[in-house]
Amino acid sequence: MPIRPWRGLNPDGGDHYLSFERRFRVVVEDPAHAWRQAWIQTVIVCPVCEAETGLRLAFKTAVDLAVEAACPVGHIWVEPRVAVSHWMAYCRFQAGQRESDWLWLIQAGFGEEPPPPIDYVNDLRGAAVEVAKYGKRKAKANLRRKFRKAKKQVGKRVRSEAMRPVAAALRTAWVMQAGGVEPVKASRRRPAPKPPKTPPISAYRKAYGVQAPEKGPKCLVCEDSGQITAPGISIPCTECGGPAAAALADAERRAERARQGKVRRPAASE
């Protein structure tokens, strides 16, 4: 039987296996219309449990003679109302092979029932009702919040006015007990003074007239000359960039200090 084992849909390989969640319909030509062709739609139903949804249909080319069906419970039967040619064309259509010669079959209603239409009007109406209810709830919540805030402020003011004579009486009793001396109001705490800044060493040198020590060469190999010299040898130094690179670096540092506002101002004696 093609139902067991179950296979995937492969019309080119001869496997025509499909399962359906909704009802499956077949079409039969209406004999009442003699002058034009009309089709009658019939729903496939399990002959044992009368199940209409969740059916499976299968047909194996060169193996089976008719289409077999199975219901969700497990009943299996041969379905002669499903024509093999119609079923194979429908499987090819589901596999993506859109054949113009068989479009009339799909238009006649052969295959799984389409999903129910979406009622956009009711959905929009329900959404509008929900939005209106939400806005109404938010407005009520805001009104209650404002009312509670105003009530709290008024209650606080009333309690303060009511307790003013009591506070005055307590203050008078405290003054009498302390010997007639008014309590000293606590002053606000002042921030601690900042520690004095320690001047740099250059300021001490300038105050005492001491000259700064001369800096030695940055490159100990060529002594900032850019050339390593010896008797009969003069090669460029590979440890530094030479005087030009040092001058460019010094100019770059001065420009960066000028951008940051750290330009050294000349002294009055200079």
N, C-alpha and C positions, 0 to 999 in steps of 0.2 A: 504494500500500500504506500502511496506517496506521502500520506500524512505522517507516517513514522518510517524512518527518521525525517524530521523537518529540515528543509533546505532553504537557502536564500534565493531571492528572485534573480534568475538568470535566463531570460528568454532565449538568448543566443545559444546557451548550452542545453536548452530543453527543459529547464526547471521553472515552472510557472507556479510559484508558491506566494500567497498573500494572506494576511490576516487583517481583520476589520474591527474597529471599535464600534462603529455605528452599523445600522442595518444595511444589508446588501440587496440590490434590486437587479432583476433581469427583465428584459423586454421581450414581449411576444406580439407579433403582428395582429392588429385588430381586424377580424373578418367582417365587421359591420361596415367598414369603409371600402367600397369596391372601386371608387374612382380616384382615390388618393391613399397613400400608404400612411397608416397610423400605428402607434405602438402602445401597448398596455404594460404598465410597470407592475411587477410581481415581486414581493419581498420573500427572500429565502428564510425558512423557519425550520428549526430542528424537529423532525417528526416524532421524537420521543418526549423531550422536555419543552418543546415549543420556544426555544431560545431564539431571539432575533439579533442580538448584539454579541460581539466577541467571536464571531464565526471565523473559521479558517477554510480556504479553498486551495486545492492543489491539483496539478496535472503534470505528469512526466511524459515528455514526447517519446514516442516509439516504445513506450512501456505500458501506458494506461490507454483505455478506450473511452473513458468518460471522466468528467471532473468529480473529484471526491470532496466532501465537506466534513467538518468536525465542529462541534459546539464546545463551549468552555468546560462543560461537565466531562466530556470525553466520548460522547456518542459520535460515531463515524458512519456515514452513509454515502451512497452514490447519488449525485444530484443531476438527473437527466435534463432538468429545465435550463441548466447553464450550457449553452452550445460551446463546443470546444473551440471553434473558430472565433466566437465572440470573446471567450475567456483569454485566448492567446493574444488577440488584438488588444484587449484591455491591459494585460500584463506588459505588453510592449509599450503601450501608452504610459503606464506607471514607471517604466524603466527609462523614460525620456525619449523614446522613439515616436515622434509625432507624425503619424501617417495620415495624410489627408483623405485617403480612401475610407478610413474608419472613424472619421470625426462624427459622422451621423450617429454612430453607436453611443458615443459619449453624450451627444446632444439629446438623444432619445431618452436618456436617464439610466443607462446600464452602468452598474458599479455601485460603489459605496455612496450612501446618501450624503449630501453636503451638510456642513455644520449649520445649525440654526442661525438665521440672520441676527445681527446685533441691532438692538433697539437703541439707536443713538439718542432719540428724543427722550426716552425714559431715563437713560443714563445721565444726560445733561440736566434733566429736571431734578433727578436725585442729587446730582452734584451741587446744583444751585441751592437746593434745600439744605444740604449739609453745610455749605458755605454760609448761608444765612443763619443757621443755628449756631455755627462757630462764632460768627460776628456778634450775635446776640449774647452768647455766653461771655465773650471777651468784654463787651460793653458793660454787662452786669458786674463782672469781676472788677473792672476799673472803677465803676461807680461805688461798689462796696469798699474798695481800697481807699478811695478818696474820703468816703464817709467815716471810715474807721480812723483815718489820719486826722481829720478835722475833730472828731470826737475825742481822740487822745490828746490833741493840743488843748482843746477847751477844758478837758478834765484836769490836765496838768496845771493850767493857769488857775482854775478854781481851787485846786488843792494848795497851790502856792499862796493864793490870797487868804485861804482859810487858815493856813498854818503860820501866816505872818505874825499875828498877836502871840501865838505860842512861842515862836522863835524869839520875839522881843522879850517875853517874860523869862525865858530861859537865859537869855543874854544878861538881863538885869540881875537875876539870881546869881549867875556866875560872877558878875562884877562885885556884888555885895560879898560873896564868899571870899573873893580874892583881895578884899580890902579896898575896894573902890578904884582899882586900877583897870583901865581898859586893856583888853588883850591886844598884843602887838600882832599886826598882820604879817604874815610870813612874806618876805620879799621874794621876788623871782630869782632863781638861781642864775648867776652870771656865768658865762662860759669861762673856762680856765684860760689864762693868757697863754699865747703861743710862745714857745721857747725862742730865744734870739737865734738868728741864723749865723752860723760860723762862716766868716769870710774865707775865701780861697787863699791858697799859698801865694798866688800872684799878687793879691792885695797886700800881704805882709811884705813881700819883696819890694813892692812899689813904695810902701810907707817907710821902710828902712833904707831904701836906696840900694838894695842888693840886686845885682844883675843876675838874670836867669842863666843857668849853666848852658853852655853850648851843646847842641845835640850832635851826636856823632852821625856818621853815614848810615843810611838805612840798609844798604847792601854791603855786607862785609866782604864780599868777593871782589867787586870792582870799585868799592868806595864811591858809589853813585856816579862813576864816570861812564858806565855803559860798555867799557872795553877792558878785557883782561890782558894786561901787558906784562911782558917779560923780555929778557934779551933775545931779540929775534922773533918774538911772538906778539901778535896783537889781534885778538879775536873778540867778537861781540859776547857780552855777558848773557848767559842763559838763565840766571837766577832773578833778574829784574828786567824792567822795561827800559832802563836807561834814563838819562836826565829829562828827555822829552816826556816820557810817560810819567815821571815823578812830578814834573811841572803841571801836566794836565790833571793829575790826581789832586794836586794841591789847589789848582784853580777850581776844580769841581767841588772840593770840600768848602772852599770859601763861598762859592755860589750857593751851596746848600745852606750854609749858615746865614747868608744874607736873606734867603727866602724864608728862613725860620725866624728872622728878626734878631739873630745873635751876632750882629756885626760889632766888632770891637771898636769902641769909641776912643779916639786919641786923647791922651791926658793933657792937662793944661800946660805942663812943661814942654810937651811935644809941639 
